[in-house]
Amino acid sequence: MSKFWIVLLHTYRNKIKSKPFIISTAITMVLIFTIANINHIAKLFGNDVPDKIGVIDESGVFYPLLQEQVKPLKEDITLVSVSDEKTAEVNVSKGKHEGYLIIKQSSEGLPEGIFKAEDVTKQSSIDDIQNALQQVKNMVSVESLGLSTAEVEKMYAPVGFEKVSLLESAKSEEEANQVYVLVYVLLLFIYMSVMMYGTMIATEVATEKSSRVMEILISSVSPVKQMFGKIFGIVLVAFTQLTVFAGSVYTALQLNESISGKDSMLDILNLGSIPLSLYIYAALYFLLGFFMFATLFAMLGSLINRVEEVNSLLTPLIMVIVGAFMIAIYGRENPESAVVTIASYFPLFTPMIMLLRVGMTDLPFWEILLSFGILLASISIFATIGARVYRGGVLLYGGSPSLKLIKQALLMSKEEKKIEG
């Protein structure tokens, strides 16, 4: 057992001390803080001067009303009255105004607008101006109809509409939205973790094999201990890095809250109201799924002669992971469909798709237990086969990487066992 821990700790220490690990972790942390606080960063480097929009009011009555509607947007838009279109064009060409609006009066006495700019596709204020003018039109229409304020409020009041679930176990709409967000964050988390760290495991094995270090290691440590030592070593690396990322996300969101004075995304989602059981299931599906895929990645890595060949041999397994993620996306709107249900019992799809079903539907407990049983049985089978393939695969050199090498690796593993026996 001591040799297993030596391999595990050696793998862990080498990875967390490596420059690629440190640089990638630092860059990701910077990206997290940047994305979480992009609105504040944009203000620091951007131009806080509001867009100036020229207005030519041919009707002579709508400009003051438009100004009232634009007041809430005063930090983003400033309206400037312009006497004629020629002057407005000169102001735009000189960069004084972003564009100009011509307001006309229709035959019904309602406002109509024409917005002109050097390139209207690059003007972010057009929608705000259009919405403000729409409000002016609504006001004029209401006034012409002689409606009172109470009548207008009654007309625009939202319709009474209540949603009632007949099942007592059904989630409320708010709970469903919270679970929906959490489930998809966790699905993306599982997907990215398996893709990133699974490839790291395969690359680690391939690197040692290509440098012929493996031949030295085999003489002192059994291939099975090497394989699981590396897997658990990378698992520790993954947990270390993911813990740093999770802490960065939390700190970045709290920083955004303290700067803006508004509730952070964590407060808005109110994740504390989500049942603890969902977090427990998510952790179990992640751990079991990660270990299952890690075993497969290590097995395939042992068949590779050069690091450059990693991607070509891992492609089929990566496509399976992508397929599971795509089915999970489809299951967003159809979590109880036959396709999603059947796919959730396929071992390589179970971690992601079963998590989706657990979060989005009310599953019987026996189905959840069955999914864990399938994962545990699959891990046992994959670990047994993977250990044998690893034992023989690390001694295979020459030839292009192919899944056919699995058979050769198993045969070599049997021969090696006979020699040891």
C-alpha positions in Angstrom: 0.0 0.0 0.0 2.9 2.3 0.7 4.0 2.2 -3.0 0.5 3.2 -4.0 0.7 6.3 -1.8 4.2 7.1 -3.2 2.8 7.1 -6.8 -0.3 9.1 -5.7 1.7 11.8 -3.8 4.4 11.9 -6.6 1.7 12.5 -9.2 -0.1 15.1 -7.1 3.0 17.1 -6.1 4.4 17.1 -9.7 1.1 18.4 -11.1 0.4 21.2 -8.6 4.0 22.4 -8.8 4.1 22.4 -12.6 4.1 25.7 -14.4 1.1 24.8 -16.7 -1.0 24.0 -13.6 -0.1 27.3 -11.8 -0.5 29.4 -15.0 -3.8 27.9 -16.0 -5.2 28.2 -12.4 -4.1 31.9 -12.2 -5.5 32.7 -15.7 -8.9 31.0 -14.8 -9.1 32.9 -11.5 -8.5 36.2 -13.4 -11.2 35.3 -15.9 -13.6 34.5 -13.1 -13.1 37.8 -11.4 -13.3 39.6 -14.8 -16.5 38.0 -15.9 -18.2 38.4 -12.5 -17.3 42.1 -12.4 -17.3 43.0 -16.1 -19.9 45.7 -15.6 -17.6 47.6 -13.1 -14.5 47.0 -15.2 -16.2 48.4 -18.3 -17.0 51.6 -16.4 -13.3 52.0 -15.5 -12.1 51.7 -19.0 -15.1 52.8 -20.9 -16.6 56.2 -21.6 -19.2 57.1 -19.1 -20.4 60.1 -21.2 -24.1 59.3 -22.2 -24.9 59.0 -25.9 -26.1 62.3 -27.4 -29.0 62.0 -29.7 -30.2 64.9 -31.8 -34.0 65.3 -32.1 -35.8 67.1 -34.9 -39.5 67.5 -33.8 -41.5 68.3 -36.9 -44.7 68.1 -34.9 -43.6 70.6 -32.3 -45.4 68.7 -29.5 -43.7 65.4 -28.9 -40.2 66.4 -27.9 -41.0 67.4 -24.3 -43.0 64.1 -23.9 -40.0 62.1 -25.2 -37.7 63.9 -22.8 -39.8 62.8 -19.9 -39.7 59.2 -21.0 -35.9 59.3 -21.5 -35.3 60.8 -18.0 -34.8 57.3 -16.4 -32.1 56.7 -19.0 -30.2 60.0 -18.4 -27.0 58.2 -17.5 -27.0 56.5 -20.9 -28.8 58.9 -23.3 -29.1 62.7 -23.6 -31.5 64.3 -26.1 -30.5 67.5 -27.8 -33.0 69.5 -29.9 -31.8 70.3 -33.4 -33.3 72.8 -35.8 -32.9 71.0 -39.1 -31.6 67.8 -40.6 -28.5 69.4 -42.3 -27.3 70.5 -38.9 -28.0 67.1 -37.4 -26.0 65.4 -40.1 -23.0 67.8 -39.5 -23.2 67.0 -35.7 -23.1 63.2 -36.5 -20.2 63.5 -39.0 -18.2 65.5 -36.4 -18.8 63.0 -33.7 -20.9 65.4 -31.5 -24.0 63.2 -31.7 -24.3 59.4 -32.1 -27.3 59.9 -34.4 -30.5 61.9 -34.7 -34.2 61.2 -34.6 -36.9 62.8 -36.8 -40.3 62.9 -35.1 -43.3 63.2 -37.3 -47.1 63.3 -36.6 -49.3 60.7 -38.4 -52.7 61.5 -39.8 -54.2 60.1 -36.5 -52.1 62.6 -34.5 -49.7 59.9 -33.2 -45.9 60.1 -33.2 -43.7 58.4 -35.8 -39.9 58.3 -35.8 -37.0 58.0 -38.2 -33.6 57.3 -36.6 -30.5 58.0 -38.7 -26.8 57.3 -37.9 -23.6 56.6 -39.7 -24.2 52.9 -39.0 -27.5 52.0 -37.2 -26.2 48.4 -36.5 -23.7 49.8 -34.1 -26.0 52.0 -32.1 -26.9 50.5 -28.7 -29.4 53.4 -27.9 -31.8 52.7 -30.7 -34.0 50.3 -28.8 -34.2 52.7 -25.8 -35.2 55.6 -28.1 -37.8 53.4 -29.8 -39.3 52.2 -26.5 -39.4 55.8 -25.2 -41.3 56.9 -28.3 -43.7 54.0 -28.0 -44.5 55.2 -24.5 -45.2 58.7 -25.9 -47.5 57.1 -28.4 -49.4 55.2 -25.7 -49.8 58.4 -23.7 -51.2 60.3 -26.6 -53.5 57.5 -27.6 -54.9 57.2 -24.0 -55.4 61.0 -23.9 -57.2 61.0 -27.2 -59.6 58.3 -26.0 -60.4 60.2 -22.9 -59.5 57.4 -20.5 -58.9 58.1 -16.9 -55.7 57.1 -15.0 -57.6 54.3 -13.2 -59.0 53.0 -16.5 -55.5 52.9 -18.0 -54.0 51.1 -15.0 -56.9 48.6 -15.1 -56.3 48.0 -18.8 -52.6 47.4 -18.4 -52.8 45.4 -15.2 -51.5 41.8 -15.6 -54.1 39.1 -16.0 -54.8 37.0 -12.9 -53.2 33.6 -13.5 -52.4 31.0 -10.9 -50.4 27.7 -11.4 -51.4 24.8 -9.2 -49.7 21.4 -9.2 -52.0 18.5 -8.4 -49.1 16.3 -7.1 -48.0 17.1 -3.6 -44.4 16.3 -4.4 -44.3 18.6 -7.4 -42.0 21.6 -7.2 -43.2 25.2 -7.2 -42.2 27.3 -10.2 -39.6 29.2 -8.1 -38.1 25.9 -6.9 -38.1 24.5 -10.4 -36.2 27.5 -11.7 -33.7 27.3 -8.9 -33.1 23.6 -9.5 -33.0 24.1 -13.2 -30.1 26.6 -12.8 -28.2 24.4 -10.3 -28.6 21.2 -12.3 -27.2 22.8 -15.5 -24.3 24.4 -13.6 -23.5 21.0 -12.1 -23.9 19.3 -15.5 -21.4 21.8 -17.1 -19.2 21.3 -14.1 -19.1 17.5 -14.5 -18.7 17.8 -18.3 -15.7 20.2 -18.1 -14.1 18.3 -15.2 -14.2 14.9 -17.0 -12.9 16.4 -20.2 -10.1 18.4 -18.6 -8.8 16.0 -16.0 -9.5 12.8 -17.9 -7.3 14.1 -20.6 -4.7 15.0 -18.0 -4.7 11.4 -16.7 -4.2 10.0 -20.2 -1.5 12.5 -21.0 0.3 11.7 -17.7 0.4 8.0 -18.5 1.4 8.6 -22.1 4.2 11.0 -21.1 5.8 8.5 -18.7 5.4 5.7 -21.3 7.0 7.7 -24.1 10.0 8.5 -21.9 10.4 4.8 -21.1 10.1 5.7 -17.4 7.3 3.2 -17.2 9.8 0.3 -17.7 11.6 1.4 -14.6 8.4 1.9 -12.6 7.0 -1.5 -13.5 10.0 -3.2 -11.9 9.3 -1.6 -8.5 5.6 -0.9 -8.5 2.8 -3.1 -9.9 0.9 -1.6 -12.9 -2.4 -1.8 -11.0 -0.9 0.3 -8.1 0.5 2.7 -10.7 -2.8 3.1 -12.5 -4.9 3.8 -9.4 -2.1 5.9 -7.8 -2.2 8.1 -10.8 -6.0 8.3 -11.0 -6.3 9.2 -7.3 -3.4 11.6 -7.7 -5.1 13.5 -10.5 -8.4 13.3 -8.5 -6.7 15.3 -5.7 -5.3 17.7 -8.3 -8.8 18.2 -9.6 -10.3 18.8 -6.2 -7.5 21.2 -5.3 -8.0 23.3 -8.5 -11.8 23.1 -8.4 -11.8 24.2 -4.8 -9.7 27.2 -5.8 -12.1 28.0 -8.6 -15.2 27.6 -6.4 -13.7 30.0 -3.8 -12.8 32.4 -6.6 -16.4 32.4 -7.9 -17.8 33.0 -4.4 -15.3 35.8 -3.7 -15.9 37.4 -7.1 -19.7 37.5 -6.7 -19.4 38.9 -3.1 -17.0 41.6 -4.5 -19.5 42.5 -7.1 -22.3 42.7 -4.5 -20.2 45.0 -2.3 -19.3 47.3 -5.2 -22.8 47.5 -6.8 -24.7 47.4 -3.5 -27.1 44.9 -5.1 -27.8 41.3 -4.3 -25.3 38.9 -5.7 -26.2 36.0 -8.0 -26.0 33.6 -5.1 -28.6 35.7 -3.2 -30.9 35.9 -6.2 -30.8 32.1 -6.8 -31.3 31.4 -3.1 -29.5 28.1 -3.4 -29.9 27.5 0.3 -33.6 26.7 -0.3 -32.7 23.8 -2.6 -33.0 20.4 -0.8 -29.8 19.1 0.7 -30.4 15.7 -1.0 -29.9 17.2 -4.4 -26.4 18.5 -3.4 -25.6 15.0 -2.0 -26.8 13.3 -5.2 -24.8 15.7 -7.3 -21.6 15.0 -5.3 -22.1 11.3 -5.6 -22.8 11.3 -9.3 -19.8 13.6 -9.8 -17.4 11.3 -7.8 -18.6 8.1 -9.3 -18.7 9.4 -12.8 -15.3 11.1 -12.5 -13.7 7.9 -11.2 -15.4 5.8 -14.0 -14.1 8.0 -16.8 -10.7 8.4 -15.1 -10.3 4.6 -15.2 -11.1 4.6 -18.9 -8.8 7.5 -19.7 -5.9 5.9 -17.8 -6.5 2.6 -19.7 -6.5 4.3 -23.1 -3.4 6.4 -22.1 -1.5 3.2 -21.5 -2.0 2.3 -25.2 -0.4 5.5 -26.5 3.2 5.6 -27.5 3.6 9.4 -27.9 1.9 12.3 -26.2 0.9 13.6 -29.7 -1.3 10.6 -30.2 -3.5 11.3 -27.1 -6.3 13.1 -28.9 -6.7 10.6 -31.7 -7.2 7.6 -29.4 -9.4 9.5 -26.9 -11.7 10.9 -29.5 -14.3 8.0 -29.2 -14.6 8.4 -25.5 -14.8 12.2 -25.7 -17.6 11.9 -28.3 -19.5 9.7 -25.8 -19.1 12.4 -23.1 -20.3 15.1 -25.6 -23.2 12.9 -26.5 -24.2 12.6 -22.9 -24.1 16.4 -22.5 -26.2 16.9 -25.6 -28.8 14.5 -24.4 -28.9 16.3 -21.1 -29.5 19.6 -23.0 -32.4 17.9 -24.8 -33.7 16.7 -21.5 -34.0 20.2 -20.3 -37.4 20.5 -21.8 -38.2 16.8 -21.9 -36.8 15.3 -18.7 -39.4 12.5 -18.6 -39.0 11.5 -22.3 -38.3 7.8 -23.2 -34.9 8.8 -24.8 -33.7 10.6 -21.6 -35.0 7.8 -19.3 -33.3 5.0 -21.3 -30.1 6.9 -21.7 -29.9 7.6 -18.0 -29.3 3.8 -17.4 -26.4 3.6 -19.9 -23.3 3.7 -17.6 -21.4 6.3 -19.5 -24.4 8.6 -19.6 -25.7 8.0 -16.1 -23.7 10.6 -14.1 -25.0 13.5 -16.2 -28.4 12.4 -17.3 -29.5 10.8 -14.1 -28.5 14.0 -12.2 -30.8 15.9 -14.6 -33.7 13.5 -13.9 -33.2 13.7 -10.2 -33.2 17.4 -10.2 -36.0 18.1 -12.7 -38.4 15.3 -11.9 -39.7 13.4 -8.9 -38.0 10.0 -9.2 -38.8 7.0 -7.1 -36.0 6.3 -4.7 -35.4 2.8 -6.2 -34.5 4.3 -9.5 -31.8 6.5 -7.9 -30.5 3.4 -6.0 -30.5 1.5 -9.3 -28.4 4.2 -11.0 -25.9 4.1 -8.2 -25.7 0.3 -8.5 -25.2 0.6 -12.2 -22.3 3.1 -11.7 -20.7 1.0 -9.0 -20.9 -2.2 -11.1 -19.6 -0.4 -14.1 -16.7 1.1 -12.2 -15.8 -2.4 -10.9 -15.9 -3.9 -14.4 -14.0 -1.0 -16.0 -11.4 -1.0 -13.2 -10.8 -4.7 -13.6 -10.5 -4.6 -17.4 -8.7 -1.3 -17.2 -6.1 -2.7 -14.8 -5.4 -5.6 -17.1 -5.2 -3.4 -20.2 -3.0 -1.0 -18.3 -0.7 -3.9 -17.2 -0.1 -5.0 -20.8 -0.6 -1.6 -22.5 2.3 0.1 -20.8 4.6 -2.5 -22.3 3.3 -2.1 -25.9 5.5 0.1 -28.1 5.3 0.7 -31.8 2.4 0.8 -34.2 -0.3 3.5 -34.5 -2.7 3.9 -31.5 -5.9 2.0 -32.0 -8.7 0.4 -29.9 -7.5 -2.9 -31.4 -4.5 -2.6 -29.1 -6.8 -3.4 -26.1 -6.9 -7.1 -27.2 -3.1 -7.2 -27.5 -2.7 -5.5 -24.1 -5.0 -8.1 -22.5 -2.9 -10.9 -24.0 0.3 -9.4 -22.8 -1.2 -8.9 -19.4 -2.0 -12.6 -19.2 1.6 -13.5 -20.3 3.1 -11.2 -17.7 0.9 -12.7 -15.0 2.1 -16.2 -15.9 5.7 -15.1 -15.7 5.1 -13.5 -12.3 3.3 -16.7 -11.2 
